[in-house]
Amino acid sequence: MFRSRIYRHDNEGLILVLTILLVLGVIILTSTVTFCVSGIFIVGMFVLSGIMIHSHHQSLMRHTLAVDDLQAPELAQLVEDCAVKLQPGDVDVFLANEDQLNAYTFGMGTPKVLVLYRPLLQVMSVRELSFVVGHEMGHVALGHTWLNTIVGGLAGIPAPFGAAMLLYAAFRWWNRLCEYSADRAGLLACGDLNVGIAALVKLVAPEVQTQRDFDKALALIDAEDDLVSNRFMEMFQSHPMLIRRIEKLKAYAQTKEYMQLQAGVNSNLHAPSREYANADSPSSQGDENKTMVSERNPKPQLKPEEKWPWLKSIDRE
């Protein structure tokens, strides 16, 4: 079985080490009292994080739908294929029936937990959803779930205001690099650059249905980094601006490394083609403007319950 983690962003490990060294430097340069308080704070944060993660997991099991062959077979098959490709380890997947267009992972131990919000199934095509699932599995495979808890606790130690801001900015810098790495995993999961870009655009523009819709949404996204204020605020955000993620993904898709990895992860799927494998148009080899369906020959838009029949049972609950 092919398994690789070389899709990790080049500078992710470096920034992680620098953040930890920065935390240690702040602790060393402060007084002994502050050092003791910092140690207690860090231990307390780890204990609190463990309790909150356990509580959140238990709540999910009570109030969400577990994605498995019995309750959500179509989605479970998609998740299984992404897991076979990326080999993230044990992951429990849940579907939250809340009005958010989001997905996230958490967990310190095994299994990790992946949560999908139901609106994703309403606006994403099957292969676009594979990008989202693959992105989150990339976080798991690269250790971001548990590292985020540890590094976040370190970055939150008591410190003078200036030092605290510096620690927070360093932590967010690492967070943003993790997103680039996870986007690469999403690309490997869906296997198509245009599908990955469409999924990213739909996260902020779920109403996109046609090429014209897509072009308008992409123009607005492209303008985000034109403002100095947006570039400054990005320093304190956990996610890069969407246009940066799209550009990074385009660049990575042209590398020899990506092509080799894509061939490797595809080889993990021994079965010919899955039931939904051709749900979208075949992978485009060049024209990035063909990400969305042509307005002249639009494909029929399936209702969510037609793509995922078991959603009907959720509606009745």
C-alpha positions in Angstrom: 0.0 0.0 0.0 1.4 3.4 -1.1 1.9 5.8 1.8 3.7 9.1 1.7 3.8 12.4 3.6 6.1 14.4 1.3 3.2 16.6 0.3 3.7 18.5 3.5 4.5 22.2 2.7 8.2 22.9 2.6 8.3 25.4 5.4 5.7 23.9 7.7 8.2 22.0 9.9 10.6 24.9 10.0 7.9 27.3 11.2 6.7 24.8 13.8 10.2 24.5 15.3 10.7 28.3 15.3 7.3 28.7 17.1 8.3 26.3 19.8 11.8 27.9 20.1 10.1 31.3 20.4 7.9 30.0 23.2 10.9 28.6 25.1 12.7 31.9 24.5 9.9 33.9 26.1 9.8 31.6 29.0 13.5 31.8 29.6 13.6 35.6 29.3 10.8 36.0 31.9 11.1 35.7 35.6 11.2 32.5 37.6 7.6 33.2 38.8 6.4 33.6 35.3 8.3 30.4 34.4 6.4 28.4 37.0 3.1 30.0 36.0 3.8 29.2 32.4 4.5 25.5 33.2 1.3 25.2 35.2 -0.6 27.0 32.5 0.7 24.6 29.8 -0.1 21.5 31.8 -3.6 22.9 32.6 -4.2 23.6 28.9 -3.3 20.0 28.0 -5.6 18.6 30.7 -8.4 21.0 29.7 -8.0 20.1 26.0 -8.2 16.4 26.7 -11.4 16.8 28.7 -13.0 19.1 26.1 -12.0 16.7 23.3 -13.5 13.7 25.1 -16.7 15.7 25.9 -17.0 16.9 22.3 -16.6 13.4 20.9 -19.3 12.0 23.2 -21.6 14.9 22.2 -21.1 14.1 18.5 -21.9 10.5 19.0 -25.3 11.5 20.6 -26.3 14.4 18.3 -24.8 13.6 14.9 -25.0 10.9 12.2 -22.1 8.5 12.2 -20.9 8.0 8.7 -20.8 4.2 8.2 -22.1 1.6 5.7 -25.4 1.2 7.6 -26.4 4.8 8.1 -24.8 6.6 5.2 -23.4 4.1 2.7 -22.7 6.5 -0.2 -20.8 8.9 1.9 -19.1 6.1 3.7 -17.8 4.8 0.4 -16.4 8.2 -0.5 -14.7 8.5 2.9 -13.3 5.0 2.6 -11.8 5.8 -0.9 -10.2 9.0 0.5 -8.8 7.0 3.4 -7.4 4.3 1.2 -5.7 6.9 -0.9 -4.2 9.0 1.9 -3.7 6.4 4.6 -4.4 8.8 7.6 -5.0 6.1 10.2 -8.2 5.5 12.1 -10.7 8.3 11.7 -14.3 8.4 12.9 -16.5 10.5 10.6 -19.7 12.3 11.7 -22.2 14.3 9.8 -23.5 17.4 11.7 -27.0 18.6 10.8 -26.2 22.3 11.3 -26.3 25.2 9.0 -22.6 25.7 8.4 -20.5 25.2 5.3 -17.6 23.7 7.1 -15.6 20.6 8.1 -12.9 20.0 10.8 -10.9 17.4 12.6 -9.8 17.0 16.2 -8.3 14.5 18.6 -5.2 13.7 20.5 -5.4 9.9 20.6 -6.8 7.3 18.2 -9.2 7.4 16.4 -9.2 11.0 15.3 -12.5 12.6 14.5 -13.6 14.2 11.2 -16.8 16.3 11.2 -18.7 17.3 8.1 -21.5 19.7 8.1 -24.6 18.7 6.1 -24.7 21.9 3.8 -21.5 20.6 2.2 -23.5 17.7 0.7 -26.0 20.2 -0.6 -23.6 22.4 -2.6 -20.6 20.2 -3.4 -20.4 17.6 -6.2 -19.2 14.2 -5.2 -15.6 14.8 -6.3 -15.6 18.3 -4.7 -16.6 16.7 -1.5 -13.7 14.3 -1.9 -11.4 17.3 -1.9 -12.9 18.5 1.4 -12.7 15.1 3.0 -9.1 14.6 1.7 -8.2 18.1 3.0 -9.3 17.1 6.5 -7.7 13.7 6.3 -4.5 15.5 5.3 -4.6 17.3 8.7 -4.9 13.9 10.4 -2.2 12.2 8.4 0.3 15.1 9.0 -0.4 15.2 12.7 -2.0 18.6 12.7 -4.8 17.6 14.9 -2.7 16.8 18.0 0.1 19.3 17.2 -2.5 22.1 17.0 -3.6 21.3 20.6 0.0 21.2 21.9 1.4 24.2 19.9 -1.7 26.2 20.6 -1.3 25.6 24.4 2.4 26.7 24.2 1.6 29.8 22.2 -1.0 30.8 24.8 1.4 30.9 27.8 1.2 34.1 29.9 3.5 36.7 28.5 3.8 40.5 28.1 1.4 41.9 25.5 4.1 42.3 22.8 5.5 38.8 23.3 2.0 37.3 23.4 1.1 38.9 20.1 4.3 37.6 18.6 3.6 34.1 19.8 0.1 34.2 18.5 1.2 35.4 15.1 3.9 32.7 14.9 1.3 30.0 15.8 -1.1 31.3 13.1 1.7 31.4 10.6 2.2 27.7 11.2 -1.6 27.2 11.0 -1.7 28.7 7.5 1.1 26.5 6.3 -0.8 23.5 7.5 -3.7 24.6 5.4 -1.5 24.6 2.3 -0.4 21.1 3.2 -3.9 19.9 3.7 -5.0 21.4 0.4 -2.4 19.2 -1.3 -3.9 16.2 0.4 -7.3 17.2 -0.9 -6.0 17.5 -4.4 -4.5 14.0 -4.1 -7.9 12.7 -2.9 -10.0 14.2 -5.7 -7.3 13.9 -8.4 -8.3 17.0 -10.3 -7.0 20.5 -9.9 -10.1 22.1 -11.3 -12.3 20.1 -8.9 -10.2 21.2 -6.0 -10.4 24.9 -7.0 -14.2 24.6 -7.5 -14.5 23.1 -4.0 -12.5 26.0 -2.5 -14.6 28.6 -4.3 -17.8 27.0 -3.2 -16.8 27.2 0.4 -17.3 31.0 0.2 -19.7 31.1 -2.7 -22.1 28.1 -2.3 -24.5 29.6 -4.8 -22.1 29.0 -7.7 -23.8 26.9 -10.5 -22.5 28.2 -13.8 -19.3 29.4 -15.4 -20.5 33.0 -15.1 -21.2 32.5 -11.3 -17.8 31.0 -10.9 -16.0 33.8 -12.8 -17.7 36.4 -10.7 -16.9 34.6 -7.4 -13.3 34.1 -8.4 -12.9 37.8 -9.3 -14.1 38.8 -5.8 -11.7 36.2 -4.2 -8.8 37.5 -6.4 -9.4 41.0 -5.1 -9.0 40.0 -1.5 -5.2 40.5 -1.4 -5.4 43.9 -3.0 -6.1 45.6 0.3 -3.2 46.2 2.7 -5.6 45.8 5.6 -6.5 42.2 4.4 -2.9 41.3 4.1 -2.2 42.6 7.6 -5.2 40.8 9.2 -4.1 37.6 7.5 -1.1 37.5 9.8 -3.5 36.7 12.7 -5.8 34.3 10.8 -5.6 30.5 10.9 -6.4 30.2 7.2 -4.6 32.0 4.3 -6.7 34.1 2.0 -8.5 31.9 -0.5 -6.7 33.3 -3.5 -3.4 32.3 -2.0 -4.6 28.8 -1.4 -5.8 28.6 -5.0 -2.5 29.9 -6.4 -0.4 27.5 -4.2 -2.6 24.6 -5.3 -2.1 25.5 -9.0 1.7 25.7 -8.6 1.8 22.4 -6.7 -0.3 20.6 -9.4 2.4 21.4 -11.9 5.2 19.7 -10.0 6.8 16.3 -10.7 6.3 15.5 -7.0 2.6 15.9 -7.3 2.3 13.8 -10.4 4.3 10.9 -8.8 2.2 11.1 -5.6 -1.0 11.1 -7.5 -0.1 8.0 -9.4 0.9 6.4 -6.1 -2.3 7.2 -4.2 -4.4 6.2 -7.1 -2.7 2.8 -7.1 -4.1 2.2 -3.7 -7.6 1.8 -5.2 -7.3 -1.7 -6.5 -11.0 -1.8 -7.7 -11.5 -0.4 -11.2 -13.9 2.5 -10.8 -16.2 3.2 -7.9 -19.9 3.7 -8.4 -19.6 7.4 -8.3 -16.1 7.7 -10.0 -17.4 9.5 -13.1 -20.0 11.7 -11.3 -18.2 14.8 -12.6 -16.5 15.6 -15.9 -13.1 13.9 -16.5 -9.9 15.7 -15.3 -9.1 18.7 -17.4 -5.5 18.9 -18.6 -5.1 22.6 -19.1 -7.9 25.0 -19.3 -8.5 26.2 -15.8 -11.4 28.3 -16.9 -13.4 25.0 -17.4 -13.6 24.4 -13.7 -17.3 25.0 -13.7 -19.9 23.4 -16.0 -20.5 25.2 -19.3 -23.6 27.3 -19.4 -24.4 26.1 -22.9 -24.4 22.4 -21.8 -25.2 22.4 -18.1 -25.3 19.0 -16.4 -28.5 18.3 -14.5 -28.3 19.4 -10.9 -29.2 16.6 -8.6 -31.0 17.3 -5.4 -29.0 16.4 -2.2 -31.4 13.5 -1.4 -30.8 12.2 -5.0 -27.0 12.2 -4.5 -27.3 10.9 -0.9 -30.6 9.0 -0.6 -30.2 8.5 3.2 -30.7 12.2 3.7 -34.4 11.6 3.4 -34.4 9.6 6.6 -32.6 12.4 8.4 -35.3 14.9 7.3 -37.9 12.7 8.9 -36.2 12.5 12.2 
